[in-house]
Amino acid sequence: MSLAYLYLGIAIVSEIVGTSFMKLSDGFTKPLPSLVTVVGYAIAFYCLSLTLRTIPTGIAYAIWSGVGIVLIALVSWLFQGQKLDLPACLGMALIVAGVVVMNVFSRTAGH
């Protein structure tokens, strides 16, 4: 596995943590969740910038945003009571399918 994909994975996890704590920050009125949000996003953007040294921007961003959408929806469902209906799940499956198609079949994926 390339170091760029490790950075991308860290960026995704950090963004998920930051977004989860953003909800808990209650509009940035709670100091600790607000701090976790800012630090999470700082790490996410730093690691994403390291990823972009190797992986093309469009591909890296598609992976980052696509995987992030699915994972934050799952975290929200598991821990914050968000409801996921069939259309939401189908939409997320299409996002994942798009990311897979880009990575497996596109010549721009940086293989």
TIPA-922234 format. One record per residue (C-alpha): residue in one letter; x, y, z. Coordinates in nm, 2 decimals, m for minus. Last residue first. Layout:
> rest xx yy zz
> A X Y Z
...
This chain:
> rest xx yy zz
> H m0.20 0.32 m1.07
> G m0.25 0.70 m1.07
> A m0.63 0.70 m1.10
> T m0.61 0.89 m1.43
> R m0.63 0.57 m1.64
> S m0.98 0.51 m1.50
> F m1.10 0.15 m1.46
> V m1.04 0.04 m1.11
> N m1.01 0.36 m0.92
> M m1.28 0.55 m1.10
> V m1.52 0.25 m1.11
> V m1.46 0.20 m0.73
> V m1.54 0.56 m0.65
> G m1.85 0.55 m0.86
> A m1.97 0.23 m0.70
> V m1.92 0.39 m0.36
> I m2.13 0.68 m0.46
> L m2.40 0.45 m0.60
> A m2.41 0.26 m0.28
> M m2.45 0.59 m0.09
> G m2.75 0.67 m0.31
> L m2.90 0.32 m0.25
> C m2.86 0.36 0.13
> A m3.03 0.70 0.12
> P m3.31 0.57 m0.10
> L m3.36 0.27 0.14
> D m3.39 0.48 0.45
> L m3.12 0.59 0.69
> K m3.23 0.74 1.02
> Q m2.99 0.94 1.22
> G m2.98 0.85 1.59
> Q m2.65 1.00 1.68
> F m2.42 0.70 1.75
> L m2.49 0.42 1.50
> W m2.68 0.62 1.23
> S m2.44 0.92 1.26
> V m2.14 0.69 1.24
> L m2.29 0.52 0.94
> A m2.37 0.85 0.76
> I m2.02 0.97 0.85
> L m1.88 0.65 0.69
> V m2.07 0.68 0.37
> I m2.01 1.04 0.31
> G m1.64 1.01 0.40
> V m1.59 0.72 0.16
> G m1.72 0.94 m0.12
> S m1.56 1.26 m0.01
> W m1.21 1.12 0.04
> I m1.23 0.88 m0.25
> A m1.36 1.15 m0.49
> Y m1.11 1.40 m0.35
> A m0.81 1.17 m0.41
> I m0.93 1.09 m0.77
> G m0.99 1.45 m0.86
> T m0.66 1.57 m0.71
> P m0.44 1.31 m0.87
> I m0.26 1.08 m0.62
> T 0.10 1.14 m0.55
> R 0.16 1.48 m0.39
> L m0.21 1.51 m0.34
> T m0.20 1.26 m0.05
> L 0.02 1.50 0.15
> S m0.25 1.77 0.11
> L m0.51 1.53 0.22
> C m0.30 1.46 0.53
> Y m0.29 1.83 0.61
> F m0.66 1.87 0.53
> A m0.77 1.59 0.76
> I m0.53 1.68 1.04
> A m0.67 2.04 1.05
> Y m1.02 1.90 1.02
> G m0.98 1.68 1.32
> V m0.81 1.96 1.52
> V m1.09 2.20 1.45
> T m1.36 1.95 1.53
> V m1.18 1.83 1.85
> L m1.16 2.19 1.97
> S m1.53 2.25 1.91
> P m1.62 1.92 2.09
> L m1.41 2.05 2.39
> P m1.53 2.41 2.39
> K m1.91 2.37 2.36
> T m2.07 2.67 2.19
> F m1.93 2.58 1.84
> G m2.28 2.55 1.70
> D m2.37 2.26 1.93
> S m2.02 2.12 1.95
> L m2.16 1.77 1.94
> K m2.26 1.81 1.57
> M m1.91 1.93 1.50
> F m1.78 1.63 1.70
> S m1.90 1.39 1.43
> T m1.77 1.61 1.15
> G m1.42 1.63 1.31
> V m1.41 1.26 1.38
> I m1.52 1.18 1.02
> E m1.27 1.43 0.88
> S m0.99 1.27 1.09
> V m1.09 0.92 0.96
> I m1.08 1.04 0.60
> A m0.75 1.23 0.63
> I m0.59 0.93 0.80
> G m0.71 0.70 0.52
> L m0.57 0.95 0.26
> Y m0.24 0.96 0.44
> L m0.23 0.58 0.43
> Y m0.32 0.60 0.06
> A m0.03 0.83 m0.01
> L 0.20 0.60 0.18
> S 0.13 0.34 m0.09
> M 0.00 0.00 0.00
